[in-house]
Amino acid sequence: MVPVRLREALENETTVDLNALRGIGVAMLAVAAVRPLVPFEFVPPCPLRTLTGIPCPLCGMTRGVTAAVHLELGKAVFLNPGSIVAVVLVILILVAWRTKRVKIPVWVFFVVLGLMWSWELFKYATGRAL
């Protein structure tokens, strides 16, 4: 049985302003498109992985988005399946010009982060992490 406060929190929705995300999305796609041309790594390492050796749910997202933008989908899925989801969502947000706001249930964020972290921990436990 879920405590009442937790249940109420999970049933809440958050409103996402798509106008703000459009600019961030365009920047993400642009950086991913030119990132292989840059001769040095300009993305800082994951703090959790650096300190503990354990990957966080977002480990591999930068390289995964870069791979997805360059249509290396197998590599993107391996690095972090959320990278393909991020690229698809940005494309959908850019296509849906008339939509200004979207309501997303809070539990979706927890489920997505949990799945992404499960994937990263599976790779870490099986020695497949990069």
C-alpha positions as a printed Julia matrix, in Angstrom:
130×3 Matrix{Float64}:
  0.0    0.0     0.0
  1.37   3.39   -1.05
  1.38   6.15    1.61
 -1.16   8.91    0.95
  1.4   11.69    0.42
  3.44   9.64   -2.03
  0.31   8.65   -3.93
 -0.79  12.29   -4.16
  2.67  13.34   -5.31
  2.75  10.68   -8.02
 -0.73  11.61   -9.22
  0.33  15.25   -9.68
  1.18  16.58  -13.1
  3.86  19.01  -14.09
  3.38  21.49  -16.91
  6.25  21.7   -19.36
  6.69  24.9   -21.39
  7.56  23.71  -24.89
  8.7   27.16  -26.05
 11.62  27.03  -23.62
 12.45  23.46  -24.65
 12.54  24.27  -28.36
 15.66  26.41  -28.01
 17.36  23.85  -25.8
 16.41  21.11  -28.24
 17.83  22.95  -31.24
 21.05  23.6   -29.32
 21.25  19.9   -28.34
 20.86  18.76  -31.95
 23.37  21.33  -33.21
 26.01  20.36  -30.65
 25.46  16.67  -31.39
 25.84  17.31  -35.12
 29.23  19.06  -34.79
 30.6   17.22  -31.75
 32.53  14.56  -33.76
 34.37  17.36  -35.57
 35.76  18.87  -32.36
 39.25  17.49  -31.64
 38.81  17.48  -27.86
 36.14  16.39  -25.38
 34.3   19.45  -24.06
 31.71  17.62  -21.94
 32.73  17.16  -18.3
 32.77  13.61  -16.93
 29.89  12.31  -14.82
 30.47  13.36  -11.18
 28.85  10.22   -9.73
 30.89   7.92  -11.96
 34.07   9.88  -11.25
 33.61   9.7    -7.48
 32.16   6.19   -7.1
 32.71   4.36  -10.36
 28.95   3.71  -10.57
 27.14   5.22  -13.57
 24.21   7.6   -13.14
 20.97   7.32  -15.16
 22.21   9.93  -17.62
 25.64   8.38  -18.27
 26.17   8.03  -22.01
 23.5   10.55  -22.99
 25.86  13.0   -24.7
 27.56  10.3   -26.75
 24.19   8.58  -27.31
 22.51  11.72  -28.65
 25.52  12.31  -30.9
 25.23   8.75  -32.2
 21.47   9.09  -32.7
 21.84  12.36  -34.62
 24.37  10.63  -36.88
 21.92   7.7   -37.3
 24.13   5.21  -35.45
 21.06   3.86  -33.66
 22.58   0.63  -32.33
 25.41   2.56  -30.72
 22.92   5.11  -29.33
 20.78   2.38  -27.75
 23.84   0.78  -26.19
 25.16   4.07  -24.8
 21.79   5.09  -23.34
 18.37   4.24  -24.82
 17.1    7.56  -23.48
 19.26   9.32  -26.08
 17.03   8.14  -28.92
 13.96   9.12  -26.92
 15.46  12.59  -26.35
 16.16  13.11  -30.06
 12.67  11.92  -31.05
 11.05  14.15  -28.42
 13.01  17.19  -29.62
 11.93  16.52  -33.2
  8.3   16.15  -32.08
  8.52  19.38  -30.06
  9.94  21.22  -33.08
  7.23  19.87  -35.37
  4.38  20.73  -32.96
  4.69  24.52  -33.28
  1.13  25.25  -32.16
  1.45  23.38  -28.88
  2.63  25.67  -26.09
  2.44  23.48  -22.98
  2.15  19.8   -22.15
  1.11  18.2   -18.87
  3.16  15.17  -17.86
  2.38  12.99  -14.83
  5.2   13.13  -12.27
  5.47   9.34  -12.1
  6.66   9.29  -15.74
  9.91  11.0   -14.72
 10.56   8.4   -12.01
  9.82   5.48  -14.33
 12.02   6.83  -17.13
 14.95   7.58  -14.8
 14.53   4.17  -13.14
 14.63   2.38  -16.49
 17.64   4.38  -17.65
 19.52   3.7   -14.43
 18.62   0.0   -14.58
 20.17  -0.15  -18.05
 23.33   1.62  -16.88
 23.66  -0.63  -13.82
 23.12  -3.72  -16.0
 25.94  -2.61  -18.3
 28.12  -1.85  -15.27
 27.4   -5.22  -13.62
 28.05  -7.19  -16.8
 31.23  -5.29  -17.65
 29.81  -3.81  -20.83
 30.11  -0.17  -19.75
 32.29   2.06  -21.87
